[in-house]
Amino acid sequence: MTKIIVLLMIFVICESSNYCHTASGPHRSIRKCCIQHSNCPIVLEREASKYLVTNSLPYHLYYCKCEQSFYNCLSHVNSGRAVATRKAHFLENVTRTSDTTSEHQRQMPRKCLDLKEVRVCSKKILGLFCVQHSNVLQGSFQDVARFL
């Protein structure tokens, strides 16, 4: 049963990608949403570290504002393909293909990346005393379900 679900999810995700590459006819509006999403200025790729966090999830993390804009854009397109693309991208559960993954890993809400400015020590003396501070962006993972 698990393998059937995984195959179905792979099909749906691949199909949603195909919708994003369709540039003609009634799907042009979907393509515009996808291009806007692809141009998100803040993306944390799989296994990458940035903004004081590491993305160990099986997909790229997009800035939460970009994810919300993508969802809203697709919601305004009146077509079944837009609904299918939205559902495929914003699936509540991401299932990994390995049979050895735990139930917790298989039922994982999709995340997005939120940023806030924090003050950190940028220069220490003797490795103990902070003599200079700077402000940096710190990332945190949020559930996309909060704006769905």
N, C-alpha and C positions, 0 to 999 in steps of 0.2 A: 504494500500500500504506500509506504514512504517513497519508494522509487517512482511510482506513478505520479505522486504529488510533485516530486522534484522535476520530472520530465515535463509536466504541465506548466510548472513555474518557469522553466527554461524557455519553453515555447512562448509563453505570454511575454516574458521579458524580451526575447528576440523580436517578437511581433511589435512590441512597443517601440523598439529601436527602429524597426522598419517604418513605422508611422512617422517617426521624426525625420526620416530621409525622403519622404514623399513630398515633392514640391509642387505638385500640380493639382488642379481641380479643387474640390471641396476641402482637401487636406492642407492647403496652403496656410491656413490659420494655425494648424497644429505645428507645422514647420516653423512658423514665426515664433511660437512659444518655445520650441526646442532650441532654436538658435539663440534666443534671449537667455535661456537656461545655460546653454553651452558657454556663453560669454560671461558667466558669473566670475567676478574678479577674485573671489575667495573660494578655493577648492583645496581640500586636503586629500591627496591620493592615497590609495591603499598602501599600508606599511610605511607611510611617510610621517615625519615628525616636523611640526611647525606650530607656532603659537603655544609653546610649552606643553603640547599634547602629541601623542602618537596614535595614528589611525590603524588599529588592528582589525577593523571590520572588513568584510569581504567586498566592499564597494567604496567609491570615492565619496567623501563627505563634502556637501555643498553648504555654503553659508545659508543659514536659516531664512534670511530675507529673500534669497534667490529661490529657495525651495517654495516659499510661500507665494512668490510672484509667479512661479511656474504653475503651481496648483491653481491659482486664481485665473491665470491666462487660459489654461485648459478648461477650466470650469465655464468660461465665457464662450467657448466654441461649442456650437450646437450640433454635435455629431456623435455617433456611436464609437467611432475611432478615437475621438478625444477622451471619451469616458474610459475606453479600454487602455489608452496610453496613461491616463491619470492613475487608474487602478494598478497597472503594471509597475509604474514608477513608485507609487506610494503604498506598496503592499505593506500591510501591518506586520507580517511575519516573513522573515528572510530565512529560507531553508538551505542549509549547506548540503552538498552532495554526499559527503562521507557518512557511511552507516554508523561510524563510531562516535559521531557527535552526540553530545548529551541533549536531552530534551530542552534544557535551558538555552543552549546555543541555537537550536532549531526554531524556537519561538522568541525571536528577537525583534523588538519594534525598530523600524527604520529610524535612523538618527540624522540630524543635521548639525552643523557647526555654528555655535554662537560665540561671539567675541566680546571681551570686556577689557578695559585698560586697567592694569595693575602696576603697582610700584614694586620694583625688585632692586636688590643690591647689585650694582654693576662693577664695584671695585672694593676689594677687601685688602686689609693689611694683615699680614701673617696668617691669612686664611681664616681669621676670626672676627675682625672688626670691620664693619662696613663704613667706608668713607665716602662713597658716592652711590646715589640712587638714580634709577631711570624708570621711565614708564614704558611698558611693553604691552602688547595685546596677548591675552591669555584665552585660549579656546576651551570650550566645554561642549559636551555632546548633549543634544536635546532631542526629545521624541518629536518627530514631525506630526504626530497625532494631535499635538496641541493646537494646530491651526487647521486641521482637516474638518 
